[in-house]
């Protein structure tokens, strides 16, 4: 289906085309000139015309559902659509969610019984918590309580429960258990399918995750961020060449997309030692993408230290980076260029700030904050706080083992190293190596900080020197560290 919408004041013109995807022949077209008050009637008519023209059959329940809606207020609905559009952009920071939050709250102020808007509020507040704004957990919970009162039997209420389990509780198996049955109730709900994909991915159900995201792309083929997500999942499933092929094909469809070619180039770097495309792709990343993806310390990308510093400074100045990420980037920059005194001084300064900001009850903090606190406390010489934060992170992991690589695990490695506990750091690295997107041998060989700390440490030296290929991710005793796969995914190629 293709079409356009033009709006002038309270008038709207909607043009719709239904095209056969096999032969590109037009099946049906229609134009609607109506007031905004008729927008719901237009939607219902379009849906019924499409069903009729593709000779589809709907049950009486589904046919009745075409005209069903949980608000009659067009102003509330307009604000809801704007909030959804803002959320559907590529979210990498809490900053991006502030405008959708404002819009959805306005929609609910107009119509407090708007079920879909309450679901969206759970999703937005959950996203804020996920992106290091834990104070919004209460907002998500209150929205969930409203849904339980307003629509206890509505499948979208169950979707909100699943989103809450994922974003707030970080209970990925529970989220998948809640969301999976809703796919038959809401088969074309892309947001639901995305969370099924995310939940399946974090519980190592790779085939289910891939299938869910493939359907999301089928529903919204022009959404570039969905292709980014599928590429990562394909790589996590264990076949990096398949992921590279998909990424390069998707990049050809979206020539302005900077992330897809970088992700494909990064896989070639990690698993084939091929840096030919990595440098140009990394330099092309927009500043807001750099902290999450680019590694400016990869050899050969920058001509000198000053160019590298400028690249990092632009990332920090983008305004999209989490404040704590920005400082962590600067600390890492100092450490990797050998300025240990500067790194420790900044760590101590940040440690004082984090101590002040975090609640006295550290058990309430998420893994990211706790892991960062552990690293900073260790750098500042506070071994008691560092050990306590590490213990809390490990306790949380027993509940929420995550099969994707989490950057906060490297904070724990750094904390152990600062404490002089090489055995603890090595055990943490071994866990990282078991994760779907954990470091390869190539990554470990390039990390000069790890090389310095682990100098003359036999387990580390044995591991990085025993593999002739750059992508082999098998321990020194040749044990496959990915029991969820039949074959080691990172064999030498």
C-alpha positions in Angstrom: 0.0 0.0 0.0 1.2 3.5 -0.9 -0.3 6.9 -0.4 0.0 10.4 0.9 -1.7 12.6 3.4 -2.1 16.4 3.0 -3.5 18.5 5.8 -4.7 22.1 5.7 -6.3 23.4 8.9 -9.0 20.9 9.8 -9.2 19.5 6.3 -7.3 16.4 5.2 -6.8 14.8 1.8 -5.8 11.1 1.8 -4.7 9.4 -1.4 -4.3 5.6 -1.2 -3.0 3.1 -3.8 -3.1 -0.7 -3.4 -0.4 -2.3 -5.6 0.3 -5.9 -6.4 3.8 -6.6 -5.1 4.4 -9.3 -7.7 3.8 -7.3 -10.9 3.6 -3.7 -9.6 0.1 -3.4 -11.1 -2.4 -1.1 -9.4 -5.3 -2.9 -7.8 -7.3 -0.1 -6.3 -7.0 3.6 -5.6 -9.1 6.2 -3.8 -8.9 9.8 -2.6 -10.7 11.2 0.4 -11.4 14.9 1.1 -12.7 15.1 4.6 -12.5 17.0 7.8 -10.2 15.7 10.6 -13.4 14.7 12.4 -13.8 12.0 9.8 -10.3 10.6 10.0 -11.4 7.4 11.8 -14.1 6.7 9.2 -11.4 7.1 6.5 -9.2 4.6 8.2 -12.0 2.1 8.6 -13.1 2.5 5.0 -9.5 2.0 3.7 -9.0 -1.2 5.7 -12.3 -2.7 4.5 -11.5 -1.8 0.9 -8.1 -3.4 1.1 -9.6 -6.6 2.6 -12.2 -6.7 -0.2 -9.7 -6.0 -3.1 -7.3 -8.7 -2.0 -10.3 -11.1 -1.6 -9.4 -11.6 2.1 -11.7 -13.1 4.7 -12.1 -11.8 8.2 -13.9 -13.2 11.1 -16.8 -11.2 12.4 -14.6 -10.2 15.4 -11.8 -8.9 13.3 -14.2 -7.2 10.9 -15.8 -5.4 13.8 -12.3 -4.5 15.1 -11.6 -2.5 12.0 -13.8 0.3 13.3 -12.9 -0.1 16.9 -10.8 2.6 18.6 -10.2 3.6 22.2 -10.6 7.4 21.7 -13.1 9.5 19.8 -11.0 12.7 20.2 -9.0 13.6 17.1 -6.7 16.0 19.0 -5.7 13.2 21.4 -5.2 10.8 18.5 -3.1 13.3 16.6 -0.8 13.8 19.7 -0.6 10.0 20.1 0.5 9.5 16.5 3.1 12.3 16.8 4.5 10.6 20.0 4.6 7.2 18.2 6.4 8.7 15.3 9.0 10.3 17.6 9.5 7.0 19.4 9.9 5.0 16.2 13.0 7.0 15.3 16.3 5.3 16.2 16.5 5.7 20.0 20.0 5.9 21.5 19.4 8.3 24.3 16.9 9.4 26.9 17.0 12.9 25.3 15.2 11.7 22.2 12.3 10.4 24.3 11.5 13.7 26.1 9.4 15.1 23.2 7.3 11.9 22.8 6.8 11.9 26.6 5.4 15.4 26.5 3.1 14.6 23.6 1.7 11.4 25.0 1.0 13.2 28.3 -0.9 15.9 26.5 -3.0 13.2 24.7 -3.9 11.6 28.0 -4.8 14.9 29.5 -7.3 15.3 26.8 -8.6 11.7 27.0 -7.7 9.8 30.2 -9.4 6.7 28.9 -7.2 6.4 25.8 -5.9 2.8 26.1 -3.3 2.9 23.3 -1.9 6.1 24.8 -1.4 4.5 28.2 0.5 1.6 26.5 2.6 4.2 24.7 3.4 5.9 28.1 4.6 2.5 29.5 6.8 2.2 26.4 8.2 5.7 26.6 8.9 5.7 30.4 10.3 2.2 30.1 12.7 3.5 27.4 13.7 6.3 29.7 14.6 3.9 32.5 16.5 1.7 30.0 18.5 4.8 28.9 19.7 5.6 32.5 16.7 7.5 33.8 15.5 5.2 36.7 13.2 7.9 38.1 10.7 7.1 35.3 10.1 3.6 36.6 7.2 5.0 38.7 5.7 6.6 35.7 5.7 3.3 33.8 4.2 1.5 36.8 1.4 4.0 37.2 0.6 3.8 33.5 0.4 0.0 33.8 -1.9 0.3 36.8 -4.2 2.5 34.7 -4.3 -0.1 32.0 -5.2 -2.8 34.5 -8.2 -0.7 35.6 -9.3 0.5 32.1 -8.8 -2.6 29.9 -7.9 -5.7 31.9 -9.0 -8.0 29.0 -7.4 -5.9 26.2 -4.4 -7.7 24.6 -2.6 -4.3 24.5 -2.6 -4.3 28.3 -0.7 -7.6 28.1 1.8 -6.0 25.7 2.4 -3.2 28.2 3.0 -5.9 30.9 5.6 -7.5 28.6 7.3 -4.1 27.9 7.4 -3.4 31.6 9.0 -6.8 32.3 11.6 -6.1 29.6 12.5 -2.5 30.3 11.9 -2.1 34.0 12.4 -5.6 35.5 14.8 -6.7 32.9 13.2 -10.1 33.1 13.6 -11.1 29.5 12.1 -14.7 29.8 9.0 -13.3 31.5 8.7 -10.6 28.8 8.8 -13.2 26.0 6.3 -15.4 27.9 3.9 -12.4 28.0 4.4 -11.1 24.5 4.6 -14.2 22.4 0.9 -15.2 22.7 -0.1 -11.6 21.8 1.3 -12.0 18.3 -1.8 -14.0 17.2 -4.0 -11.3 18.8 -2.2 -8.4 17.2 -0.4 -9.9 14.1 0.4 -6.6 12.5 1.6 -4.7 15.6 5.2 -3.9 14.7 6.0 -2.5 18.2 4.9 -5.9 19.7 7.0 -7.9 17.3 10.0 -5.7 18.0 9.8 -6.5 21.7 9.3 -10.2 20.9 12.5 -9.9 18.8 14.4 -8.1 21.6 13.2 -10.6 24.3 14.1 -13.6 22.2 17.5 -12.2 21.3 18.4 -11.6 24.9 17.4 -15.1 25.9 19.4 -16.7 23.0 16.3 -17.7 21.0 18.0 -16.6 17.8 15.7 -18.1 15.2 12.6 -16.7 16.9 14.3 -13.3 17.1 15.2 -13.3 13.4 11.7 -14.4 12.4 10.1 -11.6 14.4 12.3 -8.9 13.0 11.9 -10.2 9.5 8.1 -9.7 9.9 8.7 -6.2 11.4 10.6 -5.3 8.2 7.9 -6.8 6.1 5.4 -4.5 7.8 7.7 -1.5 7.6 10.3 -2.0 4.9 11.4 1.7 4.9 12.4 1.8 8.6 16.1 1.7 8.5 16.6 1.0 12.2 14.9 -2.4 11.9 17.5 -3.4 9.4 20.2 -2.4 11.9 18.6 -4.6 14.5 18.3 -7.6 12.2 21.9 -7.3 11.2 23.0 -7.5 14.8 20.7 -10.5 15.5 22.0 -12.4 12.4 25.5 -11.9 13.7 24.6 -13.0 17.1 23.0 -16.2 15.7 26.5 -17.2 14.7 27.0 -16.6 11.0 28.8 -13.3 10.5 29.0 -13.7 6.7 25.2 -13.9 6.5 25.0 -10.8 8.6 27.5 -9.0 6.4 25.6 -9.9 3.2 22.4 -8.6 4.7 24.0 -5.4 5.9 25.6 -4.6 2.6 22.3 -5.3 0.7 20.4 -3.1 3.2 23.0 -0.3 2.9 22.4 -0.3 -0.8 18.7 0.3 -0.2 19.4 3.2 2.3 22.4 5.0 0.8 22.2 7.7 3.5 22.4 5.3 6.4 25.7 5.5 8.2 25.3 2.6 10.6 24.6 -0.3 8.3 27.9 -0.1 6.4 29.7 0.4 9.6 28.2 -2.7 11.3 29.0 -4.8 8.2 32.6 -3.5 8.2 32.9 -4.1 11.9 32.0 -7.7 11.5 34.7 -8.1 8.8 37.1 -6.5 11.2 36.2 -8.8 14.2 36.0 -12.1 12.3 38.3 -11.7 9.3 40.8 -9.1 10.4 39.8 -7.0 7.4 40.2 -3.3 8.2 39.8 -2.1 4.6 36.2 -0.8 5.0 36.3 -0.2 8.8 38.1 3.2 8.9 36.0 5.0 6.3 32.8 3.6 7.7 33.7 4.6 11.2 34.7 8.1 10.2 31.3 8.5 8.4 29.4 7.8 11.6 27.4 10.8 12.8 28.5 12.1 16.2 25.5 10.6 18.0 26.3 7.1 16.8 30.0 7.2 17.7 29.9 6.4 21.4 27.8 3.3 20.9 29.6 1.9 17.9 32.9 3.4 16.9 36.2 2.5 18.5 38.6 5.3 17.8 41.6 3.4 19.2 41.5 0.8 16.4 45.0 1.0 14.8 45.3 2.9 11.5 42.0 4.8 11.5 43.3 8.2 12.7 46.5 9.8 11.5 47.3 11.3 15.0 46.1 11.7 18.6 44.6 15.1 17.9 42.3 13.8 15.1 41.2 11.1 17.5 40.5 13.6 20.3 38.4 15.7 17.9 36.3 12.7 16.8 35.6 11.9 20.4 34.9 15.5 21.4 32.3 15.8 18.6 30.6 12.7 19.9 30.5 14.1 23.4 29.2 17.4 22.1 26.4 15.8 20.1 24.0 16.2 23.0 22.7 12.7 22.5 25.3 10.9 24.6 24.4 9.9 28.1 26.2 12.3 30.5 27.9 9.4 32.2 28.9 7.9 28.9 30.6 11.2 27.9 32.8 11.1 31.0 33.5 7.4 30.6 34.6 8.1 27.0 37.1 10.7 28.3 38.4 8.4 31.0 38.9 5.6 28.4 40.6 8.1 26.1 43.1 9.0 28.8 43.7 5.3 29.8 44.2 4.1 26.2 46.7 6.8 25.5 48.7 6.0 28.6 47.7 9.0 30.7 46.9 7.0 33.8 47.1 9.9 36.2 44.6 12.0 34.2 42.3 9.0 34.0 42.4 8.4 37.7 41.8 12.0 38.5 38.7 12.2 36.3 37.5 8.9 37.7 37.7 10.2 41.3 35.8 13.4 40.2 33.2 11.3 38.6 33.0 8.9 41.5 32.1 11.8 43.8 29.4 12.8 41.4 28.0 9.3 41.0 28.1 8.7 44.8 26.0 11.9 45.3 23.5 11.0 42.5 22.9 7.3 43.3 20.4 6.4 45.9 21.6 5.1 49.3 19.8 1.8 48.4 22.2 0.6 45.7 20.0 -2.6 45.3 17.6 -0.4 43.3 20.2 0.7 40.8 20.5 -1.0 37.4 23.5 -3.0 36.1 24.9 0.0 34.1 25.0 2.3 37.1 26.4 -0.4 39.4 29.0 -1.5 36.9 30.1 2.1 36.3 30.2 2.7 40.1 32.4 -0.3 40.6 35.0 0.9 38.1 35.0 4.4 39.5 35.2 3.3 43.1 38.1 1.0 42.3 39.9 3.8 40.4 39.3 6.1 43.4 40.7 3.6 45.8 37.4 2.7 47.5 37.7 -1.1 47.5 34.7 -1.6 49.8 32.2 0.2 47.5 33.8 -1.4 44.4 33.4 -4.9 45.8 29.8 -4.2 46.9 28.8 -2.9 43.5 30.4 -5.9 41.8 28.5 -8.3 44.1 25.2 -6.5 43.4 25.8 -6.7 39.6 26.5 -10.5 39.9 23.4 -11.0 41.9 21.3 -9.3 39.3 22.9 -11.4 36.6 21.6 -14.6 38.2 18.1 -13.3 37.4 18.7 -11.7 34.0 21.5 -13.4 32.2 21.8 -11.6 28.9 23.2 -13.4 25.8 24.1 -10.2 24.1 27.3 -8.4 25.0 26.7 -5.6 27.5 29.3 -2.8 27.7 28.8 -2.6 31.4 30.7 -5.9 31.8 33.8 -4.2 30.6 33.4 -1.8 33.5 33.6 -4.8 35.8 36.7 -6.0 34.1 38.2 -2.5 34.6 37.2 -2.5 38.2 38.9 -5.8 38.9 42.0 -4.6 37.1 42.1 -1.4 39.2 41.8 -3.6 42.3 44.7 -5.7 41.1 42.5 -8.8 40.9 43.6 -10.4 37.7 41.7 -13.6 38.3 38.5 -11.7 38.8 39.0 -9.7 35.6 39.9 -12.9 33.7 36.7 -14.7 34.9 34.7 -11.7 33.8 36.3 -11.7 30.4 35.6 -15.4 30.0 31.9 -14.6 30.6 32.1 -11.8 28.0 33.6 -14.3 25.5 30.6 -16.6 25.8 28.2 -13.8 24.8 26.8 -13.5 21.3 28.5 -10.3 20.5 31.4 -10.5 23.0 35.0 -9.8 22.1 36.9 -11.9 19.6 40.6 -12.7 19.8 41.2 -9.8 17.4 39.5 -7.5 19.9 41.6 -8.7 22.8 44.8 -8.5 20.9 44.1 -4.9 20.0 43.3 -3.7 23.6 46.7 -2.4 24.8 45.3 -1.7 28.3 44.4 -5.4 28.7 47.7 -6.4 27.3 49.5 -4.3 29.8 47.5 -5.5 32.8 47.6 -9.1 31.8 51.3 -9.1 30.9 52.8 -12.5 32.1 49.3 -13.7 33.1 49.3 -17.3 31.6 45.5 -17.8 30.9 45.2 -14.5 29.0 48.5 -15.0 27.1 47.6 -18.6 26.2 44.2 -17.5 24.9 45.3 -14.7 22.7 48.3 -16.5 21.3 46.8 -19.9 20.8 44.4 -19.0 18.0 46.0 -18.4 14.6 42.8 -16.9 13.2 41.5 -13.6 14.3 37.9 -14.7 14.9 38.2 -17.9 16.9 36.3 -17.7 20.1 37.2 -20.9 21.8 38.9 -21.2 25.2 42.4 -22.5 25.7 41.0 -25.9 26.7 39.1 -26.0 23.3 35.7 -26.0 25.1 32.9 -24.4 23.0 31.7 -21.4 25.0 28.4 -21.2 23.1 26.4 -24.3 24.3 23.3 -22.9 22.7 24.7 -23.4 19.3 25.6 -26.8 17.7 28.9 -25.5 16.4 31.3 -22.8 17.6 30.1 -19.7 15.7 33.5 -18.0 15.5 35.6 -20.7 14.0 38.6 -19.6 12.0 37.6 -18.6 8.4 
